[in-house]
Amino acid sequence: MPTLRAATIADLPVIERVLTDAGLPLAGVADAIPTFVVAEDHGALVGVAGLEPCRDHGLLRSVAVVPAWQHHGLAQALVTRVISDAQARGLHAIYLLTTTAARYFPKFGFRETTRETVPADVAATEEFISACPASAIVMVLHTEKLDAIRTPV
């Protein structure tokens, strides 16, 4: 299994290629690189997922895995790591936009919501404003609920 690590600015060209190949937007990626996670296999970047912190909330974005590593649990490992990073940062909720993966994210606890319920800090991101189409499904994961589930009473 590839190893997960924090992305660096040196990873940007490969991240952009992986995202482009997956049909995902590049808007705002360069600015958010310090909070991205990459998967590396023998020196080759084979997956990526991003967390764009927005004050008290986060935006999960740019989840992509190269074709040779799809269906091996790598996307799940990347998303799980981003959720963990968001919790460690004390973010209250994580939002995402998707046009193709609305059936994938509920297994992590994400639920569909409306654009009207998205807090202003997330709604102001480039991804929300212009990078994703208005038809994209909005989903949310409230991290406090995860803490309540994981912490015995």
Order of alpha helices (4+ residues) and beta strands (2+ residues): beta-alpha-alpha-beta-beta-beta-alpha-beta-beta-alpha-beta-alpha
